[in-house]
Amino acid sequence: MKNFTVSELIQNRKSVFPPLYIKKEIPKGIIEEMLENANRAPTHKLTQPWRFKVVRGEGKSRLGDFLALKYKELFSDTSFSERKYKKLKENPVLADTIIAIIMQRDVDESLPEWEEVAAVSMAVQNMWLTASAHNIGSYWSSPGLIKYANEFFDLKEGEKCLGFFYMGYYEAEIPTSKREAIATKVEWIEE
Ligand SMILES: Cc1cc2nc3c(=O)[nH]c(=O)nc-3n(C[C@H](O)[C@H](O)[C@H](O)COP(=O)(O)O)c2cc1C
């Protein structure tokens, strides 16, 4: 792995989507490194609300089948799209690994929920940057169907799925996405 400065690493991170993934296995050690780095995210009151379900092998097609069937069940009478059905079914299989992003709500509600969502998001950013440093493509997917994730995963009380982190090696050249200049989003208060 190349040594990146922190700014290079952050500025090169991007979303890479499953149709661009190639068939090349991600070593388990890299997934473990991503999870270790996720675990270093900051967390108010040390609630450490991030939980992950790592889906690989046959688990991927089971997840794709679940999402597609759930979509069909919910929308076959209304806005069903064959394209969306296919995408839900196939994307998990195109990925090498999918990590379900779960938030464990503190049972004592010692913090507002948003702080736990924020901590989980910081954990995801750590995973994303780690994947990026290894030239592994990834993205955070948050389909509406995640509210039914408890029908696929064994979720404990207070656990909520916030999305799926898809990943896979890729070969295509992908530019980073555009941002409005930071100056339009910042006010400096110096006096
Ligand atoms: C919380 C969160 C949820 C996201 N959900 C989706 C999603 O459901 N579908 C999608 O295509 N991209 C999703 N994304 C990825 C964004 O589309 C992507 O980050 C954005 O377009 C900027 O591109 P970049 O990541 O390459 O900088 C999500 C990103 C975040 C942070």
The ligand as a Gaussian input file, in Angstrom:
#p B3LYP/6-31G(d) Opt

LIG

0 1
 C      -25.370000       8.454000       4.682000
 C      -25.139000       8.238000       3.220000
 C      -26.052000       7.497000       2.486000
 C      -25.851000       7.297000       1.113000
 N      -26.769000       6.560000       0.406000
 C      -26.627000       6.396000      -0.925000
 C      -27.570000       5.658000      -1.682000
 O      -28.541000       5.111000      -1.150000
 N      -27.379000       5.548000      -3.013000
 C      -26.295000       6.130000      -3.634000
 O      -26.180000       6.009000      -4.859000
 N      -25.354000       6.791000      -2.947000
 C      -25.485000       6.937000      -1.602000
 N      -24.530000       7.594000      -0.882000
 C      -23.291000       8.022000      -1.554000
 C      -23.423000       9.426000      -2.093000
 O      -24.235000       9.409000      -3.241000
 C      -22.012000       9.959000      -2.425000
 O      -21.226000      10.007000      -1.266000
 C      -22.100000      11.344000      -3.058000
 O      -22.671000      11.278000      -4.332000
 C      -20.740000      11.998000      -3.188000
 O      -19.897000      11.207000      -3.959000
 P      -18.481000      10.698000      -3.407000
 O      -18.760000       9.758000      -2.265000
 O      -17.835000      10.022000      -4.571000
 O      -17.703000      11.906000      -2.954000
 C      -24.696000       7.830000       0.473000
 C      -23.767000       8.558000       1.233000
 C      -23.985000       8.769000       2.581000
 C      -22.974000       9.566000       3.374000

